[in-house]
Amino acid sequence: VYSKTVFRFDTIAQKQVATDVITITNSGKTPLIIRKIDTYNLRALSYKMSSMTIEPGQSATMELTYKAQSRRGKQNSNFEVITNSPTNPVQVIKIEGFIKQ
């Protein structure tokens, strides 16, 4: 279970950084293994997982950082969290926001 599926940073200026945290909870009966986080080579996004294996009933956090750099305007991107979940093996997380000059 994901605490949110959208990383929304509203409006930031160029070269600013936006951050967010998503909590992933394992509601299953076996360990949930994060196999891959596919950012599609989105250089503006970085992440840090507290754990790549989540025991049943436990949670892990994903710290997200979006660096606006020289981008501007409306931002809409996605990345995927790929796990061994039998019911939801691929979770798409959306990134939304606006970068002003």
C-alpha positions as CSV (number, residue, x, y, z in Angstrom):
1,V,0.0,0.0,0.0
2,Y,1.4,3.4,-1.0
3,S,0.7,6.5,1.1
4,K,0.4,8.5,-2.2
5,T,0.9,7.9,-5.9
6,V,1.5,11.5,-6.9
7,F,4.6,13.6,-6.0
8,R,3.1,17.1,-6.4
9,F,5.4,20.0,-5.8
10,D,3.1,22.9,-6.9
11,T,5.3,25.9,-8.0
12,I,9.1,26.2,-7.5
13,A,11.7,28.4,-9.1
14,Q,14.4,27.2,-11.5
15,K,17.4,25.5,-9.6
16,Q,15.2,25.0,-6.6
17,V,14.6,21.5,-5.1
18,A,11.3,19.9,-4.1
19,T,11.2,16.9,-1.8
20,D,8.5,14.5,-0.6
21,V,8.3,11.1,1.2
22,I,6.2,8.2,0.2
23,T,5.6,5.3,2.6
24,I,5.2,1.8,1.3
25,T,3.4,-0.6,3.6
26,N,3.4,-4.4,3.1
27,S,-0.1,-5.6,3.7
28,G,0.7,-9.1,2.4
29,K,1.8,-12.3,4.2
30,T,5.3,-12.6,2.6
31,P,8.2,-10.1,2.3
32,L,7.7,-7.4,-0.3
33,I,10.8,-6.9,-2.4
34,I,11.4,-3.7,-4.3
35,R,13.0,-5.1,-7.5
36,K,13.6,-1.9,-9.3
37,I,12.7,1.8,-9.3
38,D,12.6,2.8,-13.0
39,T,12.9,6.6,-13.4
40,Y,13.1,6.4,-17.2
41,N,16.4,8.3,-17.0
42,L,14.7,11.3,-15.5
43,R,17.8,13.2,-14.3
44,A,15.8,15.7,-12.2
45,L,14.6,12.9,-9.9
46,S,16.6,11.1,-7.3
47,Y,15.3,8.8,-4.5
48,K,16.5,7.0,-1.4
49,M,14.7,3.9,0.0
50,S,15.0,3.1,3.7
51,S,14.8,-0.6,2.7
52,M,14.4,-2.6,-0.5
53,T,12.7,-5.5,1.4
54,I,9.6,-4.9,3.5
55,E,8.5,-7.5,5.9
56,P,4.7,-8.3,6.3
57,G,3.0,-5.6,8.4
58,Q,6.1,-3.3,8.1
59,S,6.7,-0.1,6.1
60,A,9.6,1.6,4.3
61,T,10.0,5.1,3.1
62,M,11.1,6.5,-0.2
63,E,12.6,10.0,0.0
64,L,12.1,11.8,-3.3
65,T,14.1,14.8,-4.5
66,Y,13.2,16.8,-7.7
67,K,15.9,19.3,-8.9
68,A,14.3,21.9,-11.2
69,Q,17.7,22.9,-12.7
70,S,17.0,24.7,-16.0
71,R,13.6,23.3,-16.6
72,R,10.5,25.5,-16.7
73,G,6.8,25.3,-17.1
74,K,4.4,22.5,-16.3
75,Q,6.1,19.3,-15.3
76,N,4.4,15.9,-15.8
77,S,6.5,12.8,-15.4
78,N,6.2,9.3,-14.1
79,F,8.3,6.6,-12.6
80,E,7.6,3.0,-11.6
81,V,8.2,1.0,-8.5
82,I,8.5,-2.7,-9.5
83,T,8.0,-5.3,-6.8
84,N,7.3,-9.0,-6.3
85,S,3.7,-8.2,-5.3
86,P,1.3,-10.7,-6.9
87,T,-1.6,-8.1,-7.0
88,N,0.3,-4.9,-7.9
89,P,3.8,-5.6,-9.2
90,V,4.1,-2.2,-10.9
91,Q,3.1,1.0,-9.2
92,V,3.3,4.2,-11.3
93,I,4.1,7.3,-9.3
94,K,3.2,10.6,-11.0
95,I,5.3,13.8,-10.7
96,E,3.4,17.0,-11.1
97,G,4.4,20.6,-10.7
98,F,5.3,24.0,-12.2
99,I,8.7,25.6,-12.5
100,K,8.8,29.3,-12.9
101,Q,11.7,31.4,-14.2
